[in-house]
């Protein structure tokens, strides 16, 4: 009987270097769903949510400010600074908008790749 082992997925190492694993091509691609998950994570994390890092959303800064104050631009620029993939996208790829619901309620959304992600909610 022969024992067949699965081959190790390490490439040949040049002289004096360690062998580096060869990753599947599918693992190197970031999909739109991955990016939407990154934005959702950013929205769920408050500023200074990680010790020693200012990573996180600045949404409480939008409260009690006039809408024309440019708060959406501040939120999107912070998103671009915190998530490197968002900073690499064209400026028109990320949008923030609001929808009025009734006389006293507004819902804010960040549009990523054509899919709206509710700010402060679970869409």
N, CA, C and O atoms as a Tinker XYZ file with bonds, in Angstrom:
   492  protein
     1  N      0.828000   -1.169000    0.000000    73     2
     2  CA     0.000000    0.000000    0.000000    64     1     3
     3  C      0.881000    1.244000    0.000000    63     2     4     5
     4  O      1.927000    1.311000    0.645000    81     3
     5  N      0.408000    2.205000   -0.744000    73     3     6
     6  CA     1.115000    3.477000   -0.815000    64     5     7
     7  C      0.321000    4.525000   -0.060000    63     6     8     9
     8  O     -0.909000    4.547000   -0.105000    81     7
     9  N      1.013000    5.358000    0.606000    73     7    10
    10  CA     0.399000    6.481000    1.310000    64     9    11
    11  C      0.623000    7.729000    0.457000    63    10    12    13
    12  O      1.761000    8.142000    0.234000    81    11
    13  N     -0.454000    8.317000   -0.009000    73    11    14
    14  CA    -0.345000    9.490000   -0.868000    64    13    15
    15  C     -0.606000   10.727000   -0.019000    63    14    16    17
    16  O     -1.677000   10.879000    0.568000    81    15
    17  N      0.375000   11.594000    0.034000    73    15    18
    18  CA     0.221000   12.845000    0.774000    64    17    19
    19  C     -0.092000   13.963000   -0.201000    63    18    20    21
    20  O      0.324000   13.945000   -1.359000    81    19
    21  N     -0.834000   14.933000    0.300000    73    19    22
    22  CA    -1.120000   16.107000   -0.526000    64    21    23
    23  C      0.161000   16.916000   -0.684000    63    22    24    25
    24  O      0.921000   17.060000    0.274000    81    23
    25  N      0.409000   17.443000   -1.875000    73    23    26
    26  CA     1.634000   18.218000   -2.060000    64    25    27
    27  C      1.579000   19.531000   -1.287000    63    26    28    29
    28  O      0.525000   20.157000   -1.179000    81    27
    29  N      2.691000   19.924000   -0.768000    73    27    30
    30  CA     2.803000   21.196000   -0.078000    64    29    31
    31  C      2.822000   22.291000   -1.123000    63    30    32    33
    32  O      3.467000   22.149000   -2.162000    81    31
    33  N      2.120000   23.386000   -0.856000    73    31    34
    34  CA     1.967000   24.430000   -1.864000    64    33    35
    35  C      3.011000   25.521000   -1.689000    63    34    36    37
    36  O      2.679000   26.706000   -1.697000    81    35
    37  N      4.262000   25.133000   -1.532000    73    35    38
    38  CA     5.332000   26.106000   -1.414000    64    37    39
    39  C      6.143000   26.098000   -2.704000    63    38    40    41
    40  O      6.423000   25.045000   -3.277000    81    39
    41  N      6.509000   27.281000   -3.141000    73    39    42
    42  CA     7.321000   27.391000   -4.347000    64    41    43
    43  C      8.781000   27.099000   -4.042000    63    42    44    45
    44  O      9.172000   26.949000   -2.884000    81    43
    45  N      9.559000   27.022000   -5.072000    73    43    46
    46  CA    10.987000   26.789000   -4.903000    64    45    47
    47  C     11.635000   28.062000   -4.384000    63    46    48    49
    48  O     11.372000   29.161000   -4.873000    81    47
    49  N     12.480000   27.888000   -3.390000    73    47    50
    50  CA    13.118000   29.050000   -2.787000    64    49    51
    51  C     14.427000   29.345000   -3.483000    63    50    52    53
    52  O     15.213000   28.431000   -3.733000    81    51
    53  N     14.679000   30.617000   -3.806000    73    51    54
    54  CA    15.987000   30.974000   -4.325000    64    53    55
    55  C     17.046000   30.751000   -3.248000    63    54    56    57
    56  O     16.721000   30.605000   -2.069000    81    55
    57  N     18.272000   30.727000   -3.645000    73    55    58
    58  CA    19.354000   30.475000   -2.697000    64    57    59
    59  C     19.332000   31.516000   -1.585000    63    58    60    61
    60  O     19.274000   32.718000   -1.842000    81    59
    61  N     19.380000   31.034000   -0.347000    73    59    62
    62  CA    19.444000   31.930000    0.792000    64    61    63
    63  C     18.115000   32.514000    1.217000    63    62    64    65
    64  O     18.090000   33.356000    2.115000    81    63
    65  N     17.005000   32.105000    0.614000    73    63    66
    66  CA    15.699000   32.652000    0.987000    64    65    67
    67  C     14.753000   31.527000    1.362000    63    66    68    69
    68  O     14.889000   30.388000    0.915000    81    67
    69  N     13.782000   31.889000    2.205000    73    67    70
    70  CA    12.772000   30.912000    2.588000    64    69    71
    71  C     11.749000   30.767000    1.475000    63    70    72    73
    72  O     11.518000   31.696000    0.701000    81    71
    73  N     11.148000   29.606000    1.407000    73    71    74
    74  CA    10.096000   29.388000    0.419000    64    73    75
    75  C      8.839000   30.146000    0.827000    63    74    76    77
    76  O      8.430000   30.102000    1.987000    81    75
    77  N      8.240000   30.825000   -0.108000    73    75    78
    78  CA     7.018000   31.584000    0.148000    64    77    79
    79  C      5.834000   30.792000   -0.390000    63    78    80    81
    80  O      5.927000   30.203000   -1.466000    81    79
    81  N      4.725000   30.768000    0.341000    73    79    82
    82  CA     3.570000   30.008000   -0.143000    64    81    83
    83  C      2.985000   30.636000   -1.406000    63    82    84    85
    84  O      3.011000   31.854000   -1.587000    81    83
    85  N      2.468000   29.789000   -2.255000    73    83    86
    86  CA     1.805000   30.257000   -3.468000    64    85    87
    87  C      0.311000   30.273000   -3.185000    63    86    88    89
    88  O     -0.276000   29.238000   -2.869000    81    87
    89  N     -0.293000   31.423000   -3.293000    73    87    90
    90  CA    -1.703000   31.562000   -2.974000    64    89    91
    91  C     -2.530000   31.415000   -4.237000    63    90    92    93
    92  O     -2.070000   31.691000   -5.346000    81    91
    93  N     -3.749000   30.978000   -4.038000    73    91    94
    94  CA    -4.662000   30.871000   -5.163000    64    93    95
    95  C     -4.989000   32.261000   -5.684000    63    94    96    97
    96  O     -5.001000   33.230000   -4.924000    81    95
    97  N     -5.251000   32.356000   -6.959000    73    95    98
    98  CA    -5.595000   33.652000   -7.547000    64    97    99
    99  C     -6.909000   34.181000   -7.016000    63    98   100   101
   100  O     -7.094000   35.392000   -6.900000    81    99
   101  N     -7.837000   33.267000   -6.686000    73    99   102
   102  CA    -9.132000   33.711000   -6.186000    64   101   103
   103  C     -8.997000   34.429000   -4.850000    63   102   104   105
   104  O     -9.805000   35.306000   -4.544000    81   103
   105  N     -8.015000   34.084000   -4.066000    73   103   106
   106  CA    -7.840000   34.690000   -2.763000    64   105   107
   107  C     -7.268000   36.105000   -2.869000    63   106   108   109
   108  O     -7.387000   36.885000   -1.925000    81   107
   109  N     -6.664000   36.441000   -3.978000    73   107   110
   110  CA    -6.051000   37.752000   -4.135000    64   109   111
   111  C     -7.019000   38.795000   -4.665000    63   110   112   113
   112  O     -6.692000   39.982000   -4.671000    81   111
   113  N     -8.189000   38.393000   -5.107000    73   111   114
   114  CA    -9.156000   39.328000   -5.668000    64   113   115
   115  C    -10.086000   39.834000   -4.575000    63   114   116   117
   116  O    -10.606000   39.053000   -3.778000    81   115
   117  N    -10.286000   41.128000   -4.546000    73   115   118
   118  CA   -11.235000   41.733000   -3.619000    64   117   119
   119  C    -12.500000   42.028000   -4.404000    63   118   120   121
   120  O    -12.472000   42.757000   -5.395000    81   119
   121  N    -13.594000   41.463000   -3.960000    73   119   122
   122  CA   -14.858000   41.652000   -4.660000    64   121   123
   123  C    -15.605000   42.854000   -4.091000    63   122   124   125
   124  O    -15.211000   43.427000   -3.075000    81   123
   125  N    -16.675000   43.216000   -4.756000    73   123   126
   126  CA   -17.514000   44.314000   -4.270000    64   125   127
   127  C    -18.133000   43.961000   -2.924000    63   126   128   129
   128  O    -18.314000   44.839000   -2.080000    81   127
   129  N    -18.462000   42.689000   -2.712000    73   127   130
   130  CA   -19.018000   42.275000   -1.421000    64   129   131
   131  C    -17.989000   42.411000   -0.302000    63   130   132   133
   132  O    -18.333000   42.780000    0.821000    81   131
   133  N    -16.727000   42.112000   -0.609000    73   131   134
   134  CA   -15.667000   42.303000    0.389000    64   133   135
   135  C    -15.539000   43.769000    0.766000    63   134   136   137
   136  O    -15.407000   44.112000    1.941000    81   135
   137  N    -15.579000   44.626000   -0.240000    73   135   138
   138  CA   -15.456000   46.062000    0.026000    64   137   139
   139  C    -16.656000   46.577000    0.808000    63   138   140   141
   140  O    -16.498000   47.409000    1.701000    81   139
   141  N    -17.853000   46.097000    0.488000    73   139   142
   142  CA   -19.037000   46.495000    1.238000    64   141   143
   143  C    -18.947000   46.028000    2.688000    63   142   144   145
   144  O    -19.415000   46.722000    3.591000    81   143
   145  N    -18.355000   44.867000    2.916000    73   143   146
   146  CA   -18.151000   44.387000    4.284000    64   145   147
   147  C    -17.151000   45.273000    5.026000    63   146   148   149
   148  O    -17.304000   45.512000    6.224000    81   147
   149  N    -16.127000   45.760000    4.319000    73   147   150
   150  CA   -15.162000   46.672000    4.941000    64   149   151
   151  C    -15.842000   47.967000    5.368000    63   150   152   153
   152  O    -15.598000   48.469000    6.466000    81   151
   153  N    -16.692000   48.503000    4.504000    73   151   154
   154  CA   -17.400000   49.745000    4.825000    64   153   155
   155  C    -18.383000   49.516000    5.974000    63   154   156   157
   156  O    -18.518000   50.369000    6.851000    81   155
   157  N    -19.065000   48.380000    5.974000    73   155   158
   158  CA   -19.987000   48.074000    7.074000    64   157   159
   159  C    -19.236000   47.952000    8.396000    63   158   160   161
   160  O    -19.721000   48.409000    9.431000    81   159
   161  N    -18.066000   47.343000    8.368000    73   159   162
   162  CA   -17.257000   47.243000    9.589000    64   161   163
   163  C    -16.826000   48.629000   10.062000    63   162   164   165
   164  O    -16.861000   48.923000   11.257000    81   163
   165  N    -16.421000   49.476000    9.118000    73   163   166
   166  CA   -16.006000   50.835000    9.468000    64   165   167
   167  C    -17.167000   51.611000   10.089000    63   166   168   169
   168  O    -16.980000   52.356000   11.052000    81   167
   169  N    -18.370000   51.432000    9.531000    73   167   170
   170  CA   -19.537000   52.129000   10.059000    64   169   171
   171  C    -19.901000   51.643000   11.464000    63   170   172   173
   172  O    -20.418000   52.415000   12.272000    81   171
   173  N    -19.637000   50.380000   11.755000    73   171   174
   174  CA   -19.982000   49.820000   13.057000    64   173   175
   175  C    -18.937000   50.123000   14.128000    63   174   176   177
   176  O    -19.160000   49.844000   15.306000    81   175
   177  N    -17.803000   50.688000   13.733000    73   175   178
   178  CA   -16.710000   50.944000   14.668000    64   177   179
   179  C    -16.644000   52.431000   14.998000    63   178   180   181
   180  O    -16.482000   53.251000   14.094000    81   179
   181  N    -16.764000   52.795000   16.267000    73   179   182
   182  CA   -16.622000   54.212000   16.620000    64   181   183
   183  C    -15.163000   54.641000   16.556000    63   182   184   185
   184  O    -14.258000   53.807000   16.592000    81   183
   185  N    -14.943000   55.939000   16.463000    73   183   186
   186  CA   -13.575000   56.469000   16.462000    64   185   187
   187  C    -12.887000   56.044000   17.754000    63   186   188   189
   188  O    -13.503000   56.029000   18.819000    81   187
   189  N    -11.616000   55.702000   17.652000    73   187   190
   190  CA   -10.813000   55.209000   18.773000    64   189   191
   191  C    -11.357000   53.900000   19.340000    63   190   192   193
   192  O    -11.141000   53.594000   20.512000    81   191
   193  N    -12.061000   53.130000   18.514000    73   191   194
   194  CA   -12.562000   51.829000   18.936000    64   193   195
   195  C    -11.440000   50.816000   19.100000    63   194   196   197
   196  O    -11.584000   49.846000   19.844000    81   195
   197  N    -10.335000   51.030000   18.418000    73   195   198
   198  CA    -9.146000   50.197000   18.574000    64   197   199
   199  C     -8.099000   51.020000   19.310000    63   198   200   201
   200  O     -7.838000   52.171000   18.960000    81   199
   201  N     -7.516000   50.430000   20.312000    73   199   202
   202  CA    -6.555000   51.124000   21.150000    64   201   203
   203  C     -5.380000   51.640000   20.323000    63   202   204   205
   204  O     -4.729000   50.872000   19.614000    81   203
   205  N     -5.116000   52.919000   20.415000    73   203   206
   206  CA    -3.992000   53.527000   19.717000    64   205   207
   207  C     -4.251000   53.864000   18.266000    63   206   208   209
   208  O     -3.320000   54.222000   17.545000    81   207
   209  N     -5.490000   53.760000   17.818000    73   207   210
   210  CA    -5.813000   54.034000   16.425000    64   209   211
   211  C     -7.054000   54.918000   16.365000    63   210   212   213
   212  O     -7.976000   54.762000   17.166000    81   211
   213  N     -7.073000   55.844000   15.416000    73   211   214
   214  CA    -8.262000   56.680000   15.255000    64   213   215
   215  C     -9.192000   56.126000   14.181000    63   214   216   217
   216  O    -10.031000   56.851000   13.646000    81   215
   217  N     -9.041000   54.833000   13.864000    73   215   218
   218  CA    -9.904000   54.151000   12.901000    64   217   219
   219  C    -11.344000   54.178000   13.405000    63   218   220   221
   220  O    -11.591000   53.955000   14.590000    81   219
   221  N    -12.277000   54.445000   12.528000    73   219   222
   222  CA   -13.690000   54.398000   12.868000    64   221   223
   223  C    -14.445000   55.582000   12.299000    63   222   224   225
   224  O    -13.854000   56.546000   11.812000    81   223
   225  N    -15.759000   55.488000   12.371000    73   223   226
   226  CA   -16.601000   56.518000   11.763000    64   225   227
   227  C    -16.708000   57.744000   12.651000    63   226   228   229
   228  O    -16.524000   57.675000   13.866000    81   227
   229  N    -17.003000   58.846000   12.026000    73   227   230
   230  CA   -17.166000   60.132000   12.717000    64   229   231
   231  C    -18.612000   60.602000   12.620000    63   230   232   233
   232  O    -18.880000   61.801000   12.533000    81   231
   233  N    -19.533000   59.655000   12.637000    73   231   234
   234  CA   -20.944000   59.986000   12.439000    64   233   235
   235  C    -21.537000   60.846000   13.556000    63   234   236   237
   236  O    -22.393000   61.681000   13.263000    81   235
   237  N    -21.134000   60.691000   14.809000    73   235   238
   238  CA   -21.702000   61.598000   15.822000    64   237   239
   239  C    -21.384000   63.069000   15.546000    63   238   240   241
   240  O    -22.084000   63.953000   16.040000    81   239
   241  N    -20.349000   63.338000   14.773000    73   239   242
   242  CA   -20.035000   64.732000   14.435000    64   241   243
   243  C    -21.084000   65.347000   13.510000    63   242   244   245
   244  O    -21.161000   66.571000   13.396000    81   243
   245  N    -21.894000   64.517000   12.849000    73   243   246
   246  CA   -22.942000   65.036000   11.967000    64   245   247
   247  C    -24.143000   65.562000   12.741000    63   246   248   249
   248  O    -24.908000   66.379000   12.228000    81   247
   249  N    -24.310000   65.094000   13.979000    73   247   250
   250  CA   -25.484000   65.483000   14.754000    64   249   251
   251  C    -25.437000   66.956000   15.126000    63   250   252   253
   252  O    -24.376000   67.514000   15.404000    81   251
   253  N    -26.586000   67.554000   15.124000    73   251   254
   254  CA   -26.780000   68.945000   15.524000    64   253   255
   255  C    -25.969000   69.928000   14.679000    63   254   256   257
   256  O    -25.581000   70.993000   15.159000    81   255
   257  N    -25.721000   69.572000   13.445000    73   255   258
   258  CA   -25.049000   70.470000   12.499000    64   257   259
   259  C    -25.957000   70.679000   11.301000    63   258   260   261
   260  O    -26.714000   69.779000   10.937000    81   259
   261  N    -25.896000   71.848000   10.681000    73   259   262
   262  CA   -26.701000   72.042000    9.469000    64   261   263
   263  C    -26.227000   71.122000    8.349000    63   262   264   265
   264  O    -25.044000   70.795000    8.255000    81   263
   265  N    -27.159000   70.715000    7.510000    73   263   266
   266  CA   -26.827000   69.778000    6.432000    64   265   267
   267  C    -25.866000   70.384000    5.416000    63   266   268   269
   268  O    -25.092000   69.658000    4.791000    81   267
   269  N    -25.905000   71.680000    5.247000    73   267   270
   270  CA   -25.026000   72.306000    4.262000    64   269   271
   271  C    -23.610000   72.524000    4.792000    63   270   272   273
   272  O    -22.782000   73.129000    4.110000    81   271
   273  N    -23.323000   72.037000    6.006000    73   271   274
   274  CA   -21.998000   72.233000    6.609000    64   273   275
   275  C    -20.934000   71.322000    5.989000    63   274   276   277
   276  O    -19.750000   71.479000    6.289000    81   275
   277  N    -21.322000   70.388000    5.143000    73   275   278
   278  CA   -20.346000   69.519000    4.486000    64   277   279
   279  C    -19.944000   68.308000    5.310000    63   278   280   281
   280  O    -18.840000   67.788000    5.154000    81   279
   281  N    -20.828000   67.861000    6.179000    73   279   282
   282  CA   -20.522000   66.718000    7.029000    64   281   283
   283  C    -20.325000   65.429000    6.257000    63   282   284   285
   284  O    -19.515000   64.590000    6.650000    81   283
   285  N    -21.053000   65.259000    5.163000    73   283   286
   286  CA   -20.909000   64.036000    4.358000    64   285   287
   287  C    -19.513000   63.957000    3.753000    63   286   288   289
   288  O    -18.935000   62.873000    3.665000    81   287
   289  N    -18.974000   65.089000    3.339000    73   287   290
   290  CA   -17.616000   65.092000    2.786000    64   289   291
   291  C    -16.589000   64.706000    3.846000    63   290   292   293
   292  O    -15.607000   64.027000    3.544000    81   291
   293  N    -16.814000   65.136000    5.082000    73   291   294
   294  CA   -15.911000   64.782000    6.180000    64   293   295
   295  C    -15.961000   63.278000    6.439000    63   294   296   297
   296  O    -14.926000   62.642000    6.634000    81   295
   297  N    -17.173000   62.713000    6.440000    73   295   298
   298  CA   -17.334000   61.275000    6.679000    64   297   299
   299  C    -16.648000   60.473000    5.574000    63   298   300   301
   300  O    -15.925000   59.518000    5.857000    81   299
   301  N    -16.872000   60.855000    4.326000    73   299   302
   302  CA   -16.274000   60.106000    3.217000    64   301   303
   303  C    -14.758000   60.271000    3.166000    63   302   304   305
   304  O    -14.055000   59.328000    2.801000    81   303
   305  N    -14.244000   61.429000    3.517000    73   303   306
   306  CA   -12.784000   61.589000    3.521000    64   305   307
   307  C    -12.160000   60.775000    4.651000    63   306   308   309
   308  O    -11.060000   60.247000    4.490000    81   307
   309  N    -12.844000   60.664000    5.796000    73   307   310
   310  CA   -12.345000   59.815000    6.890000    64   309   311
   311  C    -12.396000   58.350000    6.484000    63   310   312   313
   312  O    -11.487000   57.587000    6.811000    81   311
   313  N    -13.445000   57.946000    5.776000    73   311   314
   314  CA   -13.539000   56.574000    5.265000    64   313   315
   315  C    -12.391000   56.280000    4.313000    63   314   316   317
   316  O    -11.777000   55.216000    4.386000    81   315
   317  N    -12.100000   57.221000    3.420000    73   315   318
   318  CA   -10.988000   57.032000    2.477000    64   317   319
   319  C     -9.641000   56.947000    3.198000    63   318   320   321
   320  O     -8.744000   56.224000    2.762000    81   319
   321  N     -9.503000   57.680000    4.292000    73   319   322
   322  CA    -8.244000   57.643000    5.046000    64   321   323
   323  C     -8.098000   56.345000    5.837000    63   322   324   325
   324  O     -6.992000   55.823000    5.967000    81   323
   325  N     -9.210000   55.819000    6.369000    73   323   326
   326  CA    -9.149000   54.627000    7.212000    64   325   327
   327  C     -9.114000   53.325000    6.427000    63   326   328   329
   328  O     -8.463000   52.367000    6.844000    81   327
   329  N     -9.808000   53.280000    5.295000    73   327   330
   330  CA    -9.866000   52.058000    4.481000    64   329   331
   331  C     -9.069000   52.329000    3.203000    63   330   332   333
   332  O     -9.543000   53.051000    2.326000    81   331
   333  N     -7.875000   51.765000    3.084000    73   331   334
   334  CA    -7.020000   52.074000    1.936000    64   333   335
   335  C     -7.667000   51.781000    0.587000    63   334   336   337
   336  O     -7.412000   52.492000   -0.385000    81   335
   337  N     -8.491000   50.756000    0.514000    73   335   338
   338  CA    -9.156000   50.443000   -0.749000    64   337   339
   339  C    -10.116000   51.556000   -1.151000    63   338   340   341
   340  O    -10.261000   51.854000   -2.337000    81   339
   341  N    -10.767000   52.167000   -0.178000    73   339   342
   342  CA   -11.665000   53.286000   -0.481000    64   341   343
   343  C    -10.884000   54.486000   -0.989000    63   342   344   345
   344  O    -11.372000   55.235000   -1.836000    81   343
   345  N     -9.672000   54.672000   -0.474000    73   343   346
   346  CA    -8.841000   55.769000   -0.949000    64   345   347
   347  C     -8.335000   55.554000   -2.359000    63   346   348   349
   348  O     -8.019000   56.519000   -3.056000    81   347
   349  N     -8.252000   54.303000   -2.794000    73   347   350
   350  CA    -7.771000   54.001000   -4.138000    64   349   351
   351  C     -8.868000   54.122000   -5.193000    63   350   352   353
   352  O     -8.575000   54.186000   -6.386000    81   351
   353  N    -10.115000   54.154000   -4.767000    73   351   354
   354  CA   -11.223000   54.248000   -5.718000    64   353   355
   355  C    -11.387000   55.682000   -6.217000    63   354   356   357
   356  O    -10.974000   56.623000   -5.538000    81   355
   357  N    -11.983000   55.859000   -7.393000    73   355   358
   358  CA   -12.290000   57.218000   -7.856000    64   357   359
   359  C    -13.272000   57.892000   -6.899000    63   358   360   361
   360  O    -14.024000   57.226000   -6.189000    81   359
   361  N    -13.250000   59.205000   -6.894000    73   359   362
   362  CA   -14.090000   59.945000   -5.950000    64   361   363
   363  C    -15.579000   59.675000   -6.155000    63   362   364   365
   364  O    -16.353000   59.741000   -5.200000    81   363
   365  N    -15.985000   59.377000   -7.372000    73   363   366
   366  CA   -17.400000   59.141000   -7.649000    64   365   367
   367  C    -17.862000   57.745000   -7.254000    63   366   368   369
   368  O    -19.052000   57.448000   -7.357000    81   367
   369  N    -16.952000   56.874000   -6.801000    73   367   370
   370  CA   -17.327000   55.504000   -6.456000    64   369   371
   371  C    -18.031000   55.419000   -5.102000    63   370   372   373
   372  O    -18.783000   54.477000   -4.855000    81   371
   373  N    -17.796000   56.387000   -4.231000    73   371   374
   374  CA   -18.449000   56.424000   -2.919000    64   373   375
   375  C    -19.339000   57.652000   -2.842000    63   374   376   377
   376  O    -18.909000   58.765000   -3.144000    81   375
   377  N    -20.564000   57.443000   -2.442000    73   375   378
   378  CA   -21.503000   58.553000   -2.291000    64   377   379
   379  C    -22.231000   58.406000   -0.976000    63   378   380   381
   380  O    -22.425000   57.295000   -0.485000    81   379
   381  N    -22.630000   59.516000   -0.412000    73   379   382
   382  CA   -23.436000   59.509000    0.795000    64   381   383
   383  C    -24.677000   60.333000    0.513000    63   382   384   385
   384  O    -24.594000   61.447000   -0.004000    81   383
   385  N    -25.829000   59.776000    0.859000    73   383   386
   386  CA   -27.069000   60.503000    0.634000    64   385   387
   387  C    -28.050000   60.191000    1.746000    63   386   388   389
   388  O    -27.833000   59.285000    2.552000    81   387
   389  N    -29.139000   60.958000    1.778000    73   387   390
   390  CA   -30.159000   60.772000    2.804000    64   389   391
   391  C    -31.526000   60.696000    2.156000    63   390   392   393
   392  O    -31.755000   61.209000    1.060000    81   391
   393  N    -32.431000   60.035000    2.873000    73   391   394
   394  CA   -33.815000   59.916000    2.439000    64   393   395
   395  C    -34.691000   60.346000    3.608000    63   394   396   397
   396  O    -34.553000   59.839000    4.721000    81   395
   397  N    -35.595000   61.290000    3.343000    73   395   398
   398  CA   -36.537000   61.724000    4.373000    64   397   399
   399  C    -37.650000   60.696000    4.495000    63   398   400   401
   400  O    -38.211000   60.245000    3.496000    81   399
   401  N    -37.959000   60.335000    5.722000    73   399   402
   402  CA   -39.077000   59.428000    6.005000    64   401   403
   403  C    -39.959000   60.091000    7.040000    63   402   404   405
   404  O    -39.614000   60.174000    8.218000    81   403
   405  N    -41.078000   60.549000    6.589000    73   403   406
   406  CA   -41.977000   61.250000    7.501000    64   405   407
   407  C    -41.473000   62.650000    7.800000    63   406   408   409
   408  O    -40.490000   63.107000    7.218000    81   407
   409  N    -42.152000   63.318000    8.706000    73   407   410
   410  CA   -41.775000   64.712000    8.984000    64   409   411
   411  C    -40.524000   64.862000    9.854000    63   410   412   413
   412  O    -39.924000   65.936000    9.886000    81   411
   413  N    -40.126000   63.806000   10.555000    73   411   414
   414  CA   -39.046000   63.989000   11.518000    64   413   415
   415  C    -37.988000   62.877000   11.491000    63   414   416   417
   416  O    -37.277000   62.672000   12.475000    81   415
   417  N    -37.888000   62.176000   10.386000    73   415   418
   418  CA   -36.919000   61.075000   10.343000    64   417   419
   419  C    -36.139000   61.106000    9.039000    63   418   420   421
   420  O    -36.705000   61.303000    7.964000    81   419
   421  N    -34.837000   60.910000    9.150000    73   419   422
   422  CA   -33.970000   60.836000    7.976000    64   421   423
   423  C    -33.093000   59.609000    8.094000    63   422   424   425
   424  O    -32.613000   59.271000    9.176000    81   423
   425  N    -32.892000   58.949000    6.973000    73   423   426
   426  CA   -31.981000   57.808000    6.923000    64   425   427
   427  C    -30.808000   58.182000    6.025000    63   426   428   429
   428  O    -30.985000   58.697000    4.921000    81   427
   429  N    -29.617000   57.912000    6.522000    73   427   430
   430  CA   -28.402000   58.190000    5.768000    64   429   431
   431  C    -27.853000   56.890000    5.206000    63   430   432   433
   432  O    -27.910000   55.849000    5.860000    81   431
   433  N    -27.316000   56.956000    3.983000    73   431   434
   434  CA   -26.764000   55.790000    3.307000    64   433   435
   435  C    -25.417000   56.152000    2.688000    63   434   436   437
   436  O    -25.202000   57.278000    2.239000    81   435
   437  N    -24.521000   55.176000    2.675000    73   435   438
   438  CA   -23.291000   55.278000    1.891000    64   437   439
   439  C    -23.437000   54.288000    0.760000    63   438   440   441
   440  O    -23.639000   53.095000    0.986000    81   439
   441  N    -23.336000   54.785000   -0.452000    73   439   442
   442  CA   -23.489000   53.960000   -1.646000    64   441   443
   443  C    -22.115000   53.432000   -2.054000    63   442   444   445
   444  O    -21.208000   54.200000   -2.374000    81   443
   445  N    -21.979000   52.107000   -2.035000    73   443   446
   446  CA   -20.729000   51.441000   -2.409000    64   445   447
   447  C    -21.031000   50.466000   -3.533000    63   446   448   449
   448  O    -21.779000   49.507000   -3.347000    81   447
   449  N    -20.459000   50.709000   -4.677000    73   447   450
   450  CA   -20.628000   49.818000   -5.834000    64   449   451
   451  C    -22.095000   49.599000   -6.177000    63   450   452   453
   452  O    -22.482000   48.506000   -6.591000    81   451
   453  N    -22.903000   50.625000   -6.009000    73   451   454
   454  CA   -24.322000   50.530000   -6.357000    64   453   455
   455  C    -25.180000   49.922000   -5.277000    63   454   456   457
   456  O    -26.395000   49.829000   -5.452000    81   455
   457  N    -24.597000   49.501000   -4.155000    73   455   458
   458  CA   -25.385000   48.939000   -3.048000    64   457   459
   459  C    -25.371000   49.910000   -1.887000    63   458   460   461
   460  O    -24.308000   50.229000   -1.356000    81   459
   461  N    -26.544000   50.384000   -1.485000    73   459   462
   462  CA   -26.592000   51.307000   -0.352000    64   461   463
   463  C    -26.392000   50.566000    0.971000    63   462   464   465
   464  O    -26.985000   49.512000    1.198000    81   463
   465  N    -25.564000   51.122000    1.825000    73   463   466
   466  CA   -25.352000   50.593000    3.168000    64   465   467
   467  C    -25.879000   51.643000    4.123000    63   466   468   469
   468  O    -25.417000   52.784000    4.120000    81   467
   469  N    -26.853000   51.256000    4.945000    73   467   470
   470  CA   -27.471000   52.220000    5.847000    64   469   471
   471  C    -26.495000   52.605000    6.948000    63   470   472   473
   472  O    -25.855000   51.749000    7.558000    81   471
   473  N    -26.393000   53.890000    7.188000    73   471   474
   474  CA   -25.542000   54.406000    8.243000    64   473   475
   475  C    -26.317000   54.301000    9.554000    63   474   476   477
   476  O    -27.387000   54.890000    9.708000    81   475
   477  N    -25.764000   53.550000   10.482000    73   475   478
   478  CA   -26.421000   53.389000   11.763000    64   477   479
   479  C    -27.505000   52.330000   11.759000    63   478   480   481
   480  O    -28.285000   52.243000   12.707000    81   479
   481  N    -27.569000   51.527000   10.715000    73   479   482
   482  CA   -28.571000   50.479000   10.653000    64   481   483
   483  C    -28.034000   49.271000    9.935000    63   482   484   485
   484  O    -26.875000   49.263000    9.519000    81   483
   485  N    -28.831000   48.271000    9.782000    73   483   486
   486  CA   -28.385000   47.038000    9.153000    64   485   487
   487  C    -29.079000   46.766000    7.849000    63   486   488   489
   488  O    -30.027000   45.983000    7.818000    81   487
   489  N    -28.651000   47.375000    6.777000    73   487   490
   490  CA   -29.222000   47.088000    5.464000    64   489   491
   491  C    -28.383000   46.045000    4.772000    63   490   492
   492  O    -28.689000   45.655000    3.645000    81   491
